[in-house]
């Protein structure tokens, strides 16, 4: 059962929103005037009927007791999860006392909750009965060999394409535009190397992207060259480095680390999307293991990934690490409690040490864009036409990335600080620091910044 006596904050609810539009629409629906028949149960369900555009109310119910994170049902046609009505209902629940009273769930909500419970019991029963007969290992080995051969051929073709670009000069790449790289990326898809395809597509956005673009293009070409050279030599590399190369190429992997049982604080959650896929990144911190872990969840284009965990809450679960340098990525295993309010905070470090930790991580994974780190006692400070996080007790600072300075979260961070030190979790990389969540000095709730 969830700790329903302690409601979430509005920030924790809005952190579940799949995009800015849903966040805005959900905020507008978080008032009692839009709702009727609201209620909540001891088991962690919240329900209500929201006025609809056609005059028929949308029936909305949220299951807060699911250890995987909230689950939603709404009668509206939106493909987003959660939709604006589910967000509005949760904001109403998180607000004033009495806005969502205790009660008995109506039949339509009860049927959905019972069906969810039945499916959960069936999954647990299936998990305990074994996975059945395994696939033919010899056939799997042949498929893996054929794919490796295609990737090797694709890497060789990409290496030749990079050589042609550099031989013709970087100005040629600017004149060719993105078509050159889109064609090359398509060839990498044919070679079953989606990781290479993604990095090649990113090259197409660099030419004419602002001052210094030739340097950035050359840097990215060098990293791609390193990857295409590492692939055929993977058998000679240390085990963890070889696993990192396979991951960067785009080969799927399976978690191989022992399960880590811990109370996991949800540090941050944000989505990135392209025309094909929405990727959700969820950062967690283990209170007992003192470990930071990354969960990845995916949704088809236009749809939010299923896994959603409210920032600032904690839950008890097991995580297993994927192979690779740093072993940051993990798989979420058995969950023992639903996310609930907590006093857990990650330990912080200085800006100088944060930059050093990123440098140490690059030794193991040269393709690493950023590294998770928590900064302790820093002050957001404007610097010429940019911003930085300055150590309150030192003379060092980290510049914020250009993307971070363009987000509304920067002003939330500045308002939270008010010139005083704050604790900030984010990603530190070669382009600067991207703040994702912040905490005020002393006691206080986590404030999502993305």
LOVOMI-609415 format. One record per residue (C-alpha): residue in three letters; x, y, z. Coordinates in steps of 0.1 Angstrom, whole numbers, always signed. Example, Ala and Ser with C-alpha at 12.3 -4.5 7.8 and 13.67 -1.06 7.14 Angstrom:
+-----+-------+-------+-------+
|   r |     x |     y |     z |
+-----+-------+-------+-------+
| ALA |  +123 |   -45 |   +78 |
| SER |  +137 |   -11 |   +71 |
+-----+-------+-------+-------+
//
This chain:
+-----+-------+-------+-------+
|   r |     x |     y |     z |
+-----+-------+-------+-------+
| UNK |    +0 |    +0 |    +0 |
| UNK |   +13 |   +35 |    -8 |
| UNK |   +19 |   +61 |   +18 |
| UNK |   -12 |   +80 |    +8 |
| UNK |   -12 |  +100 |   +41 |
| UNK |   +18 |  +119 |   +27 |
| UNK |    +8 |  +134 |    -7 |
| UNK |   +32 |  +142 |   -35 |
| UNK |   +41 |  +178 |   -44 |
| UNK |   +29 |  +194 |   -75 |
| UNK |   +65 |  +193 |   -89 |
| UNK |   +66 |  +155 |   -84 |
| UNK |   +33 |  +152 |  -103 |
| UNK |   +44 |  +174 |  -132 |
| UNK |   +76 |  +155 |  -135 |
| UNK |   +55 |  +127 |  -149 |
| UNK |   +43 |  +148 |  -178 |
| UNK |   +55 |  +134 |  -212 |
| UNK |   +60 |  +169 |  -227 |
| UNK |   +56 |  +206 |  -220 |
| UNK |   +21 |  +208 |  -236 |
| UNK |    +8 |  +180 |  -213 |
| UNK |   +24 |  +198 |  -183 |
| UNK |    +6 |  +231 |  -191 |
| UNK |   -28 |  +214 |  -199 |
| UNK |   -26 |  +192 |  -168 |
| UNK |   -19 |  +223 |  -146 |
| UNK |   -50 |  +240 |  -159 |
| UNK |   -71 |  +209 |  -150 |
| UNK |   -57 |  +206 |  -114 |
| UNK |   -86 |  +227 |  -100 |
| UNK |  -118 |  +212 |   -84 |
| UNK |  -141 |  +230 |  -108 |
| UNK |  -132 |  +206 |  -136 |
| UNK |  -139 |  +175 |  -116 |
| UNK |  -168 |  +155 |  -101 |
| UNK |  -170 |  +122 |   -83 |
| UNK |  -134 |  +123 |   -71 |
| UNK |  -121 |   +99 |   -45 |
| UNK |   -91 |   +79 |   -32 |
| UNK |   -87 |   +45 |   -15 |
| UNK |   -65 |   +30 |   +11 |
| UNK |   -50 |    +8 |   -16 |
| UNK |   -35 |   +38 |   -34 |
| UNK |   -61 |   +45 |   -62 |
| UNK |   -73 |   +80 |   -72 |
| UNK |  -103 |   +85 |   -95 |
| UNK |  -126 |  +111 |  -108 |
| UNK |  -147 |  +124 |  -138 |
| UNK |  -133 |  +154 |  -157 |
| UNK |  -155 |  +176 |  -180 |
| UNK |  -149 |  +167 |  -216 |
| UNK |  -151 |  +188 |  -248 |
| UNK |  -181 |  +168 |  -260 |
| UNK |  -202 |  +172 |  -228 |
| UNK |  -195 |  +136 |  -217 |
| UNK |  -171 |  +135 |  -187 |
| UNK |  -139 |  +116 |  -191 |
| UNK |  -135 |   +88 |  -165 |
| UNK |  -100 |   +89 |  -151 |
| UNK |   -83 |   +66 |  -126 |
| UNK |   -47 |   +64 |  -114 |
| UNK |   -31 |   +34 |   -96 |
| UNK |    -5 |   +48 |   -73 |
| UNK |    +2 |   +15 |   -56 |
| UNK |   +20 |    -1 |   -85 |
| UNK |   +57 |    -6 |   -76 |
| UNK |   +66 |    +2 |  -113 |
| UNK |   +52 |   +37 |  -109 |
| UNK |   +18 |   +51 |  -115 |
| UNK |    -6 |   +35 |  -140 |
| UNK |   -33 |   +54 |  -157 |
| UNK |   -67 |   +49 |  -173 |
| UNK |   -87 |   +77 |  -190 |
| UNK |  -116 |   +78 |  -214 |
| UNK |  -100 |  +106 |  -235 |
| UNK |   -86 |   +99 |  -269 |
| UNK |   -51 |  +112 |  -261 |
| UNK |   -22 |   +87 |  -268 |
| UNK |    +0 |  +103 |  -241 |
| UNK |    +7 |   +86 |  -209 |
| UNK |    -1 |  +102 |  -185 |
| UNK |   -27 |  +123 |  -203 |
| UNK |   -36 |  +159 |  -192 |
| UNK |   -66 |  +145 |  -173 |
| UNK |   -45 |  +121 |  -152 |
| UNK |   -21 |  +149 |  -144 |
| UNK |   -49 |  +172 |  -134 |
| UNK |   -64 |  +146 |  -112 |
| UNK |   -31 |  +140 |   -95 |
| UNK |   -25 |  +177 |   -90 |
| UNK |   -59 |  +179 |   -74 |
| UNK |   -50 |  +150 |   -51 |
| UNK |   -17 |  +167 |   -43 |
| UNK |   -34 |  +200 |   -34 |
| UNK |   -58 |  +209 |    -7 |
| UNK |   -71 |  +185 |   +20 |
| UNK |  -105 |  +173 |   +11 |
| UNK |  -104 |  +180 |   -26 |
| UNK |  -101 |  +142 |   -32 |
| UNK |  -119 |  +125 |    -3 |
| UNK |  -115 |   +89 |    +9 |
| UNK |  -141 |   +66 |    -5 |
| UNK |  -152 |   +35 |   -23 |
| UNK |  -141 |   +33 |   -60 |
| UNK |  -169 |   +33 |   -85 |
| UNK |  -176 |    +2 |  -105 |
| UNK |  -157 |   +14 |  -137 |
| UNK |  -126 |   +21 |  -116 |
| UNK |  -129 |   -10 |   -95 |
| UNK |  -131 |   -32 |  -126 |
| UNK |   -99 |   -18 |  -140 |
| UNK |   -80 |   -20 |  -107 |
| UNK |   -91 |   -57 |  -103 |
| UNK |   -80 |   -65 |  -138 |
| UNK |   -46 |   -50 |  -131 |
| UNK |   -43 |   -70 |  -100 |
| UNK |   -52 |  -102 |  -118 |
| UNK |   -26 |   -96 |  -145 |
| UNK |    +1 |   -88 |  -119 |
| UNK |    -6 |  -121 |  -101 |
| UNK |    -4 |  -140 |  -134 |
| UNK |   +29 |  -124 |  -142 |
| UNK |   +43 |  -133 |  -108 |
| UNK |   +31 |  -169 |  -113 |
| UNK |   +47 |  -171 |  -147 |
| UNK |   +79 |  -157 |  -135 |
| UNK |   +81 |  -183 |  -108 |
| UNK |   +73 |  -212 |  -131 |
| UNK |  +104 |  -208 |  -153 |
| UNK |  +109 |  -194 |  -188 |
| UNK |  +103 |  -227 |  -207 |
| UNK |  +124 |  -241 |  -234 |
| UNK |  +153 |  -220 |  -246 |
| UNK |  +159 |  -211 |  -282 |
| UNK |  +183 |  -231 |  -303 |
| UNK |  +217 |  -219 |  -292 |
| UNK |  +234 |  -229 |  -325 |
| UNK |  +209 |  -209 |  -345 |
| UNK |  +214 |  -179 |  -322 |
| UNK |  +252 |  -182 |  -327 |
| UNK |  +249 |  -182 |  -365 |
| UNK |  +226 |  -152 |  -364 |
| UNK |  +251 |  -133 |  -342 |
| UNK |  +280 |  -142 |  -366 |
| UNK |  +260 |  -129 |  -396 |
| UNK |  +252 |   -97 |  -379 |
| UNK |  +288 |   -92 |  -368 |
| UNK |  +299 |   -96 |  -404 |
| UNK |  +274 |   -70 |  -416 |
| UNK |  +285 |   -46 |  -389 |
| UNK |  +322 |   -51 |  -398 |
| UNK |  +314 |   -43 |  -435 |
| UNK |  +294 |   -13 |  -424 |
| UNK |  +322 |    +0 |  -402 |
| UNK |  +346 |    -3 |  -431 |
| UNK |  +323 |   +16 |  -454 |
| UNK |  +318 |   +43 |  -427 |
| UNK |  +356 |   +46 |  -423 |
| UNK |  +360 |   +51 |  -460 |
| UNK |  +332 |   +78 |  -460 |
| UNK |  +349 |   +96 |  -432 |
| UNK |  +382 |   +95 |  -450 |
| UNK |  +366 |  +109 |  -482 |
| UNK |  +351 |  +138 |  -462 |
| UNK |  +383 |  +148 |  -446 |
| UNK |  +402 |  +144 |  -479 |
| UNK |  +377 |  +168 |  -496 |
| UNK |  +378 |  +193 |  -467 |
| UNK |  +353 |  +201 |  -441 |
| UNK |  +338 |  +229 |  -463 |
| UNK |  +326 |  +202 |  -486 |
| UNK |  +306 |  +187 |  -457 |
| UNK |  +289 |  +220 |  -452 |
| UNK |  +279 |  +223 |  -489 |
| UNK |  +267 |  +187 |  -490 |
| UNK |  +243 |  +194 |  -461 |
| UNK |  +225 |  +166 |  -441 |
| UNK |  +218 |  +145 |  -472 |
| UNK |  +253 |  +131 |  -471 |
| UNK |  +250 |  +119 |  -436 |
| UNK |  +214 |  +106 |  -439 |
| UNK |  +225 |   +84 |  -468 |
| UNK |  +254 |   +71 |  -447 |
| UNK |  +231 |   +66 |  -417 |
| UNK |  +208 |   +45 |  -438 |
| UNK |  +237 |   +23 |  -448 |
| UNK |  +245 |   +18 |  -411 |
| UNK |  +209 |    +7 |  -405 |
| UNK |  +213 |   -18 |  -433 |
| UNK |  +245 |   -30 |  -416 |
| UNK |  +224 |   -36 |  -384 |
| UNK |  +245 |   -10 |  -365 |
| UNK |  +219 |   +14 |  -351 |
| UNK |  +244 |   +30 |  -328 |
| UNK |  +266 |   +40 |  -357 |
| UNK |  +235 |   +53 |  -376 |
| UNK |  +226 |   +76 |  -347 |
| UNK |  +260 |   +91 |  -344 |
| UNK |  +262 |   +96 |  -381 |
| UNK |  +229 |  +115 |  -381 |
| UNK |  +242 |  +137 |  -354 |
| UNK |  +271 |  +147 |  -377 |
| UNK |  +246 |  +162 |  -402 |
| UNK |  +234 |  +188 |  -377 |
| UNK |  +270 |  +201 |  -370 |
| UNK |  +280 |  +220 |  -402 |
| UNK |  +269 |  +256 |  -401 |
| UNK |  +257 |  +252 |  -365 |
| UNK |  +275 |  +282 |  -352 |
| UNK |  +310 |  +294 |  -345 |
| UNK |  +335 |  +266 |  -341 |
| UNK |  +315 |  +240 |  -360 |
| UNK |  +345 |  +226 |  -380 |
| UNK |  +362 |  +218 |  -347 |
| UNK |  +331 |  +200 |  -334 |
| UNK |  +327 |  +181 |  -366 |
| UNK |  +363 |  +170 |  -366 |
| UNK |  +360 |  +159 |  -330 |
| UNK |  +329 |  +138 |  -337 |
| UNK |  +345 |  +123 |  -368 |
| UNK |  +375 |  +113 |  -347 |
| UNK |  +353 |   +96 |  -322 |
| UNK |  +335 |   +77 |  -349 |
| UNK |  +369 |   +67 |  -364 |
| UNK |  +379 |   +54 |  -330 |
| UNK |  +347 |   +33 |  -328 |
| UNK |  +350 |   +18 |  -363 |
| UNK |  +386 |    +9 |  -354 |
| UNK |  +377 |    -6 |  -320 |
| UNK |  +349 |   -29 |  -334 |
| UNK |  +372 |   -53 |  -355 |
| UNK |  +396 |   -54 |  -325 |
| UNK |  +371 |   -60 |  -298 |
| UNK |  +384 |   -94 |  -290 |
| UNK |  +417 |   -78 |  -280 |
| UNK |  +401 |   -52 |  -257 |
| UNK |  +395 |   -56 |  -219 |
| UNK |  +361 |   -72 |  -212 |
| UNK |  +344 |   -40 |  -200 |
| UNK |  +358 |   -19 |  -229 |
| UNK |  +347 |   -45 |  -254 |
| UNK |  +312 |   -45 |  -239 |
| UNK |  +311 |    -7 |  -242 |
| UNK |  +321 |    -9 |  -279 |
| UNK |  +293 |   -34 |  -286 |
| UNK |  +268 |   -11 |  -268 |
| UNK |  +280 |   +20 |  -288 |
| UNK |  +277 |    +1 |  -320 |
| UNK |  +241 |    -7 |  -311 |
| UNK |  +241 |   -43 |  -302 |
| UNK |  +215 |   -53 |  -276 |
| UNK |  +228 |   -65 |  -242 |
| UNK |  +215 |   -82 |  -211 |
| UNK |  +221 |   -72 |  -175 |
| UNK |  +248 |   -95 |  -160 |
| UNK |  +255 |   -80 |  -127 |
| UNK |  +241 |   -94 |   -94 |
| UNK |  +209 |   -78 |   -82 |
| UNK |  +214 |   -48 |   -59 |
| UNK |  +186 |   -46 |   -33 |
| UNK |  +183 |   -10 |   -22 |
| UNK |  +161 |   +20 |   -15 |
| UNK |  +163 |   +40 |   -47 |
| UNK |  +158 |   +77 |   -49 |
| UNK |  +145 |   +90 |   -82 |
| UNK |  +170 |  +117 |   -90 |
| UNK |  +157 |  +128 |  -124 |
| UNK |  +136 |  +118 |  -154 |
| UNK |  +135 |  +133 |  -189 |
| UNK |  +127 |  +123 |  -225 |
| UNK |  +145 |  +128 |  -258 |
| UNK |  +127 |  +121 |  -290 |
| UNK |  +133 |  +118 |  -327 |
| UNK |  +110 |  +108 |  -356 |
| UNK |  +114 |   +71 |  -347 |
| UNK |  +116 |   +68 |  -309 |
| UNK |  +111 |   +85 |  -276 |
| UNK |  +138 |   +76 |  -250 |
| UNK |  +132 |   +82 |  -213 |
| UNK |  +162 |   +84 |  -190 |
| UNK |  +156 |   +79 |  -153 |
| UNK |  +184 |   +84 |  -129 |
| UNK |  +183 |   +67 |   -95 |
| UNK |  +205 |   +68 |   -64 |
| UNK |  +208 |   +38 |   -40 |
| UNK |  +209 |   +50 |    -3 |
| UNK |  +227 |   +19 |   +10 |
| UNK |  +249 |   +10 |   -20 |
| UNK |  +258 |   +47 |   -27 |
| UNK |  +254 |   +39 |   -64 |
| UNK |  +239 |   +60 |   -92 |
| UNK |  +221 |   +40 |  -119 |
| UNK |  +204 |   +48 |  -152 |
| UNK |  +171 |   +32 |  -164 |
| UNK |  +161 |   +35 |  -200 |
| UNK |  +126 |   +31 |  -213 |
| UNK |  +113 |   +35 |  -249 |
| UNK |   +82 |   +45 |  -266 |
| UNK |   +73 |   +44 |  -303 |
| UNK |   +72 |   +78 |  -321 |
| UNK |   +45 |  +100 |  -306 |
| UNK |   +40 |   +78 |  -275 |
| UNK |   +55 |   +82 |  -241 |
| UNK |   +74 |   +53 |  -226 |
| UNK |   +55 |   +32 |  -201 |
| UNK |   +79 |   +35 |  -171 |
| UNK |   +75 |   +67 |  -152 |
| UNK |   +88 |   +74 |  -117 |
| UNK |   +82 |  +107 |   -98 |
| UNK |  +113 |  +127 |   -91 |
| UNK |  +121 |  +130 |   -54 |
| UNK |  +103 |   +98 |   -43 |
| UNK |  +120 |   +66 |   -33 |
| UNK |  +111 |   +29 |   -36 |
| UNK |  +126 |    -4 |   -26 |
| UNK |  +137 |   -26 |   -55 |
| UNK |  +164 |   -47 |   -71 |
| UNK |  +186 |   -34 |  -100 |
| UNK |  +210 |   -54 |  -121 |
| UNK |  +237 |   -37 |  -141 |
| UNK |  +244 |   -40 |  -178 |
| UNK |  +279 |   -48 |  -189 |
| UNK |  +302 |   -19 |  -200 |
| UNK |  +325 |    +8 |  -186 |
| UNK |  +311 |   +23 |  -154 |
| UNK |  +281 |    +0 |  -154 |
| UNK |  +258 |   +29 |  -150 |
| UNK |  +229 |   +15 |  -170 |
| UNK |  +207 |   -10 |  -151 |
| UNK |  +176 |   -31 |  -154 |
| UNK |  +148 |   -27 |  -129 |
| UNK |  +140 |   -60 |  -114 |
| UNK |  +116 |   -69 |   -86 |
| UNK |  +100 |   -40 |   -69 |
| UNK |   +89 |   -43 |   -33 |
| UNK |   +73 |    -9 |   -26 |
| UNK |   +56 |   +19 |   -45 |
| UNK |   +74 |   +53 |   -48 |
| UNK |   +69 |   +73 |   -16 |
| UNK |   +82 |  +105 |    -1 |
| UNK |  +116 |  +102 |   +15 |
| UNK |  +143 |  +122 |   +32 |
| UNK |  +171 |  +106 |   +11 |
| UNK |  +195 |  +129 |    -7 |
| UNK |  +225 |  +120 |   -28 |
| UNK |  +259 |  +131 |   -14 |
| UNK |  +274 |  +161 |   -33 |
| UNK |  +309 |  +171 |   -45 |
| UNK |  +327 |  +202 |   -57 |
| UNK |  +327 |  +215 |   -93 |
| UNK |  +364 |  +207 |   -96 |
| UNK |  +359 |  +171 |   -85 |
| UNK |  +329 |  +167 |  -108 |
| UNK |  +350 |  +177 |  -138 |
| UNK |  +377 |  +153 |  -127 |
| UNK |  +352 |  +124 |  -124 |
| UNK |  +340 |  +130 |  -159 |
| UNK |  +376 |  +129 |  -171 |
| UNK |  +382 |   +96 |  -152 |
| UNK |  +350 |   +81 |  -168 |
| UNK |  +363 |   +91 |  -203 |
| UNK |  +393 |   +68 |  -198 |
| UNK |  +369 |   +39 |  -197 |
| UNK |  +344 |   +52 |  -223 |
| UNK |  +358 |   +77 |  -248 |
| UNK |  +323 |   +82 |  -264 |
| UNK |  +307 |   +93 |  -231 |
| UNK |  +289 |  +126 |  -236 |
| UNK |  +283 |  +132 |  -199 |
| UNK |  +285 |  +117 |  -164 |
| UNK |  +260 |  +119 |  -136 |
| UNK |  +271 |  +139 |  -106 |
| UNK |  +256 |  +158 |   -76 |
| UNK |  +271 |  +192 |   -68 |
| UNK |  +270 |  +204 |   -32 |
| UNK |  +267 |  +240 |   -22 |
| UNK |  +268 |  +257 |   -55 |
| UNK |  +252 |  +290 |   -66 |
| UNK |  +238 |  +296 |  -101 |
| UNK |  +255 |  +327 |  -114 |
| UNK |  +253 |  +347 |  -147 |
| UNK |  +286 |  +349 |  -166 |
| UNK |  +286 |  +373 |  -196 |
| UNK |  +260 |  +358 |  -220 |
| UNK |  +259 |  +324 |  -202 |
| UNK |  +254 |  +309 |  -167 |
| UNK |  +275 |  +288 |  -144 |
| UNK |  +273 |  +269 |  -111 |
| UNK |  +299 |  +284 |   -88 |
| UNK |  +312 |  +267 |   -56 |
| UNK |  +300 |  +286 |   -26 |
| UNK |  +331 |  +276 |    -6 |
| UNK |  +358 |  +278 |   -34 |
| UNK |  +368 |  +297 |   -65 |
| UNK |  +358 |  +271 |   -92 |
| UNK |  +327 |  +268 |  -113 |
| UNK |  +311 |  +247 |  -141 |
| UNK |  +295 |  +264 |  -171 |
| UNK |  +260 |  +254 |  -179 |
| UNK |  +253 |  +238 |  -214 |
| UNK |  +236 |  +260 |  -240 |
| UNK |  +206 |  +237 |  -238 |
| UNK |  +203 |  +242 |  -201 |
| UNK |  +204 |  +280 |  -203 |
| UNK |  +175 |  +279 |  -228 |
| UNK |  +152 |  +259 |  -205 |
| UNK |  +127 |  +273 |  -181 |
| UNK |  +143 |  +251 |  -154 |
| UNK |  +172 |  +276 |  -152 |
| UNK |  +149 |  +302 |  -137 |
| UNK |  +134 |  +277 |  -113 |
| UNK |  +170 |  +270 |  -102 |
| UNK |  +178 |  +306 |   -98 |
| UNK |  +146 |  +313 |   -79 |
| UNK |  +152 |  +283 |   -56 |
| UNK |  +187 |  +295 |   -48 |
| UNK |  +180 |  +332 |   -45 |
| UNK |  +218 |  +337 |   -42 |
| UNK |  +222 |  +310 |   -16 |
| UNK |  +239 |  +276 |   -20 |
| UNK |  +218 |  +247 |   -33 |
| UNK |  +225 |  +210 |   -41 |
| UNK |  +221 |  +202 |   -78 |
| UNK |  +221 |  +168 |   -96 |
| UNK |  +228 |  +167 |  -133 |
| UNK |  +250 |  +156 |  -161 |
| UNK |  +286 |  +169 |  -164 |
| UNK |  +301 |  +167 |  -199 |
| UNK |  +324 |  +183 |  -224 |
| UNK |  +298 |  +209 |  -233 |
| UNK |  +292 |  +219 |  -196 |
| UNK |  +268 |  +209 |  -169 |
| UNK |  +231 |  +202 |  -174 |
| UNK |  +211 |  +206 |  -141 |
| UNK |  +182 |  +182 |  -138 |
| UNK |  +171 |  +184 |  -101 |
| UNK |  +179 |  +207 |   -72 |
| UNK |  +174 |  +208 |   -34 |
| UNK |  +175 |  +238 |   -11 |
| UNK |  +199 |  +240 |   +18 |
| UNK |  +186 |  +221 |   +48 |
| UNK |  +152 |  +205 |   +46 |
| UNK |  +132 |  +208 |   +14 |
| UNK |  +116 |  +189 |   -15 |
| UNK |  +134 |  +180 |   -47 |
| UNK |  +127 |  +205 |   -75 |
| UNK |  +128 |  +190 |  -110 |
| UNK |  +144 |  +213 |  -136 |
| UNK |  +137 |  +194 |  -168 |
+-----+-------+-------+-------+
//
